[in-house]
Amino acid sequence: ARRSHGSERASNFGRDGNSSREPHPGRNGRLRFKPGAQPVGVSGAPSPSGSHREPGSRSGDARANGGGSGSGSGGQGLELSGYASLTEAAAAHVLVEISEDQHGSRGIQQRLEVASPEERVAAFDEILPHVVRLMLDVFGNYVVQKLLEVGTEDMISAIAEKVRGSVVPLALQMYSCRVVQKLLEVAPLPHKLRLVDELSTCVIKCVRDQNGNHVIQKVIECVPANFTIPILGAFEGHALSLAAHSYGCRVMQRVMEHASDAQKATLLKELLPHCGSLCCDQYGNYVMQHVVQLCPPEPRALVTACVVQRALEYSMHKFASNVVEKCLQYSAPEQREALIQKLLGEGETCFSNLDALVRDPFGNYVLQRAIEVCTTTQRAAIASYAQHNLAVLRRTTYGRHVLHKLESHRTPRGGGGLSGSDRQVREGGRSGVQAGGFRQGR
């Protein structure tokens, strides 16, 4: 089977910290605050029991606004339907308790979306003193997120003030980290910078944490690059280990997407001398793909040169083959031609190299990509190999994919494709290609 994280998914690997995240060994619902204790420097009650639910539990891991049959801590007794408006519920002082119920949380979110300004103010005033408690709750955190989405700038600022002094422990907790991310999206810049200032004291710990890494990603995405210097500066000396880390690689990808060229250059000095090992690493290959796709020409050329030296080997490697494909797509034309020529080989080596690529579960995808971007002369060489081995290629799934790719990139005069009756291979391999597509088994 093809590697579990294909090249097309690399840019999205681990990005979404607000919704579902990739399962990871050892993930748990650990709480950074001691049970029964209140976070230092903030208002609000300690985390309720709902925050301790294991993520494997259906009700504990379900999104509050996403449905589900399970009930929350209080069942139907905490439904919002018994109150005509949010103002009435706030006057009865039940909004906080209802927010901690699965159905109640969903109901409050729905009402906040359509509520009048007066209703939102009433709900906000009732919830604000307990906002940290709700941030830590499996269902309550979604109510706080919704307040940040629909609230005024003053409301957002008030919530940001409530978390001041406890940003790091909140960023490391399973549910509150989502609210911290939302704050980084919608808060006024001065409040964002206060969040960054607190996070800068514990950057590496956050990056290596299953929850905190999403917060650091959001900093890089949502805070202007000239204000992220304290965060990116903490990566210096750790770039290589982070690039090869299951969570760190996600953060490094965001750096390649959003940091300035000067900021990238500092980290690339640490990464590029280890280009070969990173290309072959299950996590580092994602970072190298981003370097090829998003970085300036010089580092892109250095990665491509590294790949060219071991082109055939990397093309048949589970992880490095992703990087080879990116080099074929984004390298300079002369480097791309040299890479494809290295894959094809010379003379008799040409057929033996293509034999290996066609039969390999990873190499065949590299060959298909090469067919898309190669020169007419190079495509003709591949077509010549295909015609000499037509019967064998038609009997294998990978071979049919390569034949179909050749035919789809045939020039108007027939150059670089299959000739004459040989194009009946399209009929012979049609069912296999349509059923599985070009990415079958990848």
Secondary structure, DSSP 8 states (H G I E B T S, - for coil): ---SS-GGGGGGTT--SSS-----TT-----SS-TT---TT--S----GGGG--TTSHHHHS-TTS--S---SSGGGG-GGGSSSHHHHHHTT-HHHHHTSHHHHHHHHHHHHH--HHHHHHHHHHHGGGHHHHHTSTTHHHHHHHHHHHS-HHHHHHHHHHHTT-HHHHHTSTTHHHHHHHHHHHS-HHHHHHHHHHHTTSHHHHHTSTTHHHHHHHHHHHS-GGG-HHHHHTTTTTHHHHHTSTTHHHHHHHHHHHS-HHHHHHHHHHHGGGHHHHHTSTTHHHHHHHHHHHS-HHHHHHHHHHHHHTHHHHHTSTTHHHHHHHHHHHS-HHHHHHHHHHHH-STHHHHHHHHHHHHSTTHHHHHHHHHHHS-HHHHHHHHHHHHHTHHHHHTSHHHHHHHHHHHHT--TTSTTS--GGGGGHHHHTHHHHHHH-TTTT-
